[in-house]
């Protein structure tokens, strides 16, 4: 190939006797990574012989020999130059010819060979879609000086164990003993982490498998968890039983080293001890690097900054759920400013998916508009505002139009005493967030998003930004944009998570760390299957979307924007995630291939294939090109339309559906909340769960293969220790099968972090480790267990107080003979049975998590009571979080409640225990009422709830009689909060009077006390409730007849909220 002619393969079929490059044996016999450079230029076997040896990969080799011979020939042609499109064409051919379940492996190995050729200058072929380069280590771990120091002080760990002493130690020596143990055997290398570990010991869980702390330097938001090594755990348990001493002195490195040195000197260890902290740390780090993979070294040394799971998530993953007593008024109150999901109150109605949007290719149009707005901001022409106004009127997409208004009214205008931004600052804010937001929103206006969707929108833009500097610019831009929305639109409330925009320097400190383990996720799918709205198709699509988020790590916009043609059919079933006219990807690296044969459990893959076939057949029936249709937007002709024009939506009209996804995403969020009880768990956390499951699977697979190798070769433990029994269920799939299909079967392969990054569509592992990996602490602890020393029996006796007979029995029970397992078993033996950490048993019936807040408890209890009344099938799979006697008590109480307080005016089942709010307006009223109640003092809540229950008149939920001015005034505040002032009137009913003057004085008194414009009408005395004091008078609120709008029509949600607030207090 020469010059531009090299842009296409020569097409000359490789002959059987021609020699091929030796590097291509890597296709069926992996040669390691990177491939040795001598294999690239050296001739290997002939093509004919290679075909015989290729085995299952023979069809792939045939494709290369037929269509791409210049890649195989051992002779030296002119350098091969390809475009990215040609490489994609090659990979598509490989996917079609690869052996079953080996498609991803074949593509990766081919690109590894191509990369080796690129490095040698033999060809110039771009690497696309599949991970190829080996990630660099965080920093050089080994050095000549480091090895010298490690050898000089190699006796320190053994000497530390042999000189352990527990009597006569001062508090600072106790700290020195425990922290030195954690440095040598636990992988804690940073002074601030060692200090934090010591401070966290008194408040750690009883089992002491881990301790938790928050990074004070980052505002107390980034959670750190350290899984304690077996020896240090025994030491900490010992000293905690004897009362862990308070720390003395400042938390500085010098003080840390002195505490360790004083202990070493007291026990005669000073002869083995380095002279300063720098040397001590270097010895520990070099020793650590002999046993731990580079990316975990990066975690230990602080090169990576992963965020650990919050304590409440770890508790959810490790503590069995069970029925509990109902919340009291004190515990049910929702924390100020904290919001649960709005999803439990979702009204399942047909969306606006049929609304038409722009019919042109919007990504190109939007990109041009964004560039134009940015240019106006940067260049600051004299008619800058006029030009921005023209862009507001010109641009077609609602999201770009909103950004143009922000540029015009927010970035260029000062507010709240702040000066207007400079042109370059305004441009930087706009340019940082415009494409990430428009790429997700398309034709949706961010003003109309609810807070959950807005958090998802911002979090995705933040988490997937490539570099710390760019991420900081995105944070600033989003902060300004959100402030503008709140300032100019009353319907946009402040975000519930105020830490979303937190940043320190160039690195954000707040990461929304959360995940769900496989068993709970399968219960989520069961909920979606059983607790639907009767539409089996909608339930099925919700399940499929959740599956792709959880098992393939896809973003919500990627799932919603999938086309039928993106799923490549048998045998590979690869999902190609790429941009198209309906959906942009976040970045170039987001384009990737997801090998579903490897990633998805078979039952879920078969469900997806069945839907794919349904959609494809529907498109064929309409005579349309099925490849361009959205996978999850059902294709069907409009009702009542016949002939060729069947009224179906055109592909370009589907983009509004992409970013709303109908109600599917909200159903998934509701199911996540119902099953786990965690109000912070969102669809995006399915992607986080995928990353962490994959990390654990890679680790467990290498450990399982190491165990096999150990049994067959009788060598000593070649790799690290497997996951603890209580965490094995967090993977959910067979680890080795998953790992081998993604990385091959070489047990020495250490590219797991890069593979995870590419599966997520990240350009580098830094983003993955910093924002998505939350269990690196667990994996690091498993690697560190190889360093666990053998502790002499006399020292174990002094440490535990247990005799040798008991310890011998525990050693037999461990089975493995490893020092780490033995010490862990001893530590567990020191605990009460209920304090030990054990794997949760599988559940035949899922006990729903108890909602933390009144609002969520009210929705769930309503569903449970209605389900018990109707005999709902979902209650066979899901048990309520309340005891049976409490549920029976509530049902009995409801039988004493009048019908007009239990059901709406339109209720069809008057004998039902209660009616759920049915319209979105009612749902909103209910949510707002409960939220408002929780802002009032507890005594006022009780009084107002009782006043509503006793004073509610039969005609309308807003018709209530109040016996006191304070209660009437509080009710007026609620009416104002609900924006229902125009829908009601307040009437005063004075006490009996002797004269007109007394009556007028009484009316004036009530008006003065209530601060309400009260209307006087004598007829309302007859409407007073039985609890209203006839002698004292009162105030009656009534729905206004003939109100000018419908705001006062859908108000059953107010009644429901008061009834449930009363019931939950009983």
Secondary structure, DSSP 8 states (H G I E B T S, - for coil): --GGGGGS-------TTSEEEGGGGGGTS---SS--HHHHHSEEEEHHHHHHH-GGGHHHHHHHHHH-HHHHBSS--S-EE--HHHHHHHHHHHHHHS-TT-HHHHHHHHHHHHHHHHHHTSEE----SS--S----SS----HHHHHHHHHTTTHHHHHHHT---SS--HHHHHHHHHHHHHHHS---SHHHHHHHHHHSTTS-TT-SEEEEE-GGGTS-SEEEEE--HHHHHHHHHHHHT------S-S-HHHHHHHHHHHHHHTT-GGGS-SSHHHHHHHHHHHHHTTS-HHHHHHHHTSS------HHHHHHHHS----B----HHHHS--TT----SGGG------STT-----S-HHHHHHHHHHHHHHHHHH--TTHHHHHHHHHHH---HHHHHHHHHIIIIISS--TT-----HHHHHHHHHHHHHHHHHHHTT--GGGS-HHHHHHHHHHHHHT-SSHHHHHHHHHHHHHHHHHHHHH-TT----S-TTTT--BTTB----------HHHHHHHHHHHHHSSSS-HHHHHHHHHHHHHHHHH---HHHHHT-BGGGEE-TTT-EEEE--BTTB--SSGGG-EEEEHHHHS-HHHHHHHHHHHHHHHHHHHHTT--GGGSBTTS-----TT--SS------GGG-HHHHHH-TTHHHHHHHHHHHHH--TT--THHHHHHHHHHHHHHHHHHHHHHHHHHHHHH--S--S-----GGGGGGT-S-HHHHHHHHH-S-TT---HHHHHHHHHT-SSHHHIIIII---HHHHHHHHHGGG-----HHHHHHHH---HHHHHHHHHHH-S--HHHHHHHHHHHTS-GGGS-------SSEE----SSHHHHHHHHHHHHHHHHHT-THHHHEE-SB-HHHHHHHHHHHHTS-HHHHS-TT-S-TTSS-----SHHHHHHHHHHHHHHTTS-HHHHHHHHHHHHHHB-SS-TT-EEESSHHHHHHHHHHHHHTT-GGGEEEEEE----SSHHHHHHHHHHHHHHH-S--EE-GGGGGG--TTS-TTT-EEEEEE-TT-SSSTTTS-HHHHHHHHHHHHTT-
